[in-house]
Amino acid sequence: MKTSVVKVFILGAICSAMVSCNTVDQSKLPREANAFLTDHFNEIPVSQIVDTITQMGYTAVLENGTIIEFDETGDWEEVNFKKNGAPASLISTLPNGIASHLAEFYPEASIKKITKKAYGRNNLIYRLSFNKPNNIELSFTKDGEIISNNPEDQRLPSMAKNFIDNQFNGVEITAINSDVNGEIEALLEDKTEIEFDRKGNWISVKSKKKALPESFMKQLPTAMNKYLAEKHPDQFVRKIERKSYGYQLKLNKPNDIELSFTKSGILIKEEAGNE
């Protein structure tokens, strides 16, 4: 799902003009952030700390590749474990319902990322992403109640369910996630990811390694399909998003080209992708 959180990316030792880089000087972190590192990552050295000029947050990079984002007070907002897995000490600090759900349904799963996001004054959401082969995302309330539940609950609007049945007939739904804005994400067995609005209209469709269904592509503007056939006959569309101006498409690798079209299918721009 899309969020409004601005991510800080660290590429080697190069920092953008908007950040200042420090080398393992943990005194620059708030006390709460240092306590978090001591409690859950005490044996893993910090290799880099990045803080924004406006002091709206900090990012700590550990030697094993784990990336932790803190707010300006030092409260953690996101922990990206990569393939290291989440420490049990951190899981134990989450609401009880989260730990019990993981123990019951995903006892062997490796957690890739945990995000803590506040919506309003009292609405807190935890999101957990798993490494492969699970490769799904679960969302929980501040009390540990699951928001994104088992697909057997069929929390899809009828329009969304019909879309999947018609365009991905026979492909099983493996997970359904929803957020506080009412947007819904369905993950299919073939790793296709589909986002819907609260009414069930598709927002984006993303495939991992294969082309999107031909029946789906035919429903899109004729001018757009004609451009793709003429200019990129050897590539396929692996992701498409609806935008206010029309559509944004990403083609398959290695070219990974990104294209924007109007609602009528007229090309706006074409450029190399950055995903």
Salt bridges, closest charged atoms under 4 A:
ASP75 OD1 - LYS116 NZ 3.00
GLU78 OE1 - LYS7 NZ 2.57
GLU137 OE2 - ARG127 NE 3.90
ASP165 OD2 - LYS161 NZ 3.32
ASP190 OD2 - LYS210 NZ 2.99
GLU193 OE2 - LYS208 NZ 3.58
GLU195 OE1 - LYS2 NZ 3.87
GLU214 OE2 - LYS218 NZ 3.47
GLU241 OE1 - LYS2 NZ 2.76
GLU241 OE2 - LYS239 NZ 3.76
GLU241 OE1 - LYS243 NZ 3.70
ASP256 OD1 - ARG238 NH2 2.71
GLU258 OE2 - LYS250 NZ 3.19
GLU270 OE2 - HIS232 NE2 3.09
GLU271 OE2 - LYS269 NZ 3.58
GLU275 OE2 - LYS206 NZ 3.44
GLU275 OE2 - ARG238 NH1 3.48
GLU275 OE1 - LYS239 NZ 3.56
